[in-house]
């Protein structure tokens, strides 16, 4: 009897061992299959999308759950639980960076996750045009749906305080250029970049300026550069026009430049200057006041800044537009009046 029982017990052990081995094998195969399936899903299977390209924004401080929710709402049809698991297993959930991203048809879950972990964001651009006024710059920022608006209701004085600017007026302080940024960048951040860019350009050119110019400070150079910027768009004339104004400043002759009058008129300017406008005194009217106006009248580009700090040396005191973008220069008032009669009055 004991032999039978013993034999049965040993047999049961072998049978149980076989079942255990089989179970482990099945579990291993299941795990392998699950792992293979997960690998295929993460790295080989494109995520369904509502369009060829989908833009979305990852908010600062959001969890991986909120990121997937944002992706789903944007039209990226990715499995929320699977993507969260992928991010946590790889520990890339800790690396996801806030910003604007672009998903393209054919992207896999891994590609999307990797892009956000690397901070490979989409970029956009905004051009601040040479000769624009500060008001035009603010309007361009406010009109961009790619710029986060934070300055509504902020006074010019408060903006200057935040920038650390020593001036009381924002005009001319922002360098005209094309600024590349991630969508969602604030209007203040773009203005701060433009402000520092203008400072850097002006400081560099001021250090390399011609000696003995009738300009006491870099800010005075910025004021004159804004006048040159508005007076001519013809590059060949720019240094010569700057030389005219430098000559006038040297002999304390009024600058008598129409763009400053227009700036002083503000919203009352309707496209033409009349005689009474030239005679109406404002801080920017260079017909009624000598020297430079109190502030720039526009944003100055690099060429205008270079022109006023390295002006052409000549004896011209006058210039008038020929009507084709170029100017006629004169040394005397008599010659200037003849040029006005020819090019303006058509005599």
Buried (B, 14 or more C-beta within 10 A) or exposed (E): EEEEEEEEEEEEEEEEEEEEEEEEEEEEEEEEEEEEEBEEBBEEEEBEBEEEEBBBBBEEEBEBBEBBEBBBEBBBEBBBEBBBBBBEEBEBBEBBBBBBBBBBEEBBBBBBBBBBBEBEBBEBEBEBBBBBBBEBBBEBBEEBEBBBEEBEEEEBEEBBEBBEBEBEBBBBBBBBBEBEBBBBBBBBBBBBBBBBBBBEBBEEBBEEBEEEBBBEEBBBBBBBBBBBBBBBEBEEBBBBBBBBBBBBBEEEEBBBBBBBBBBBBEEEEEEEBEEEBBEBEBEBBBBBBEBBBEBBBBBBBBBBBBBBBBBBEBEBBBBBBBEEEBBBBBEEEEBBBBBBEEBEEEE
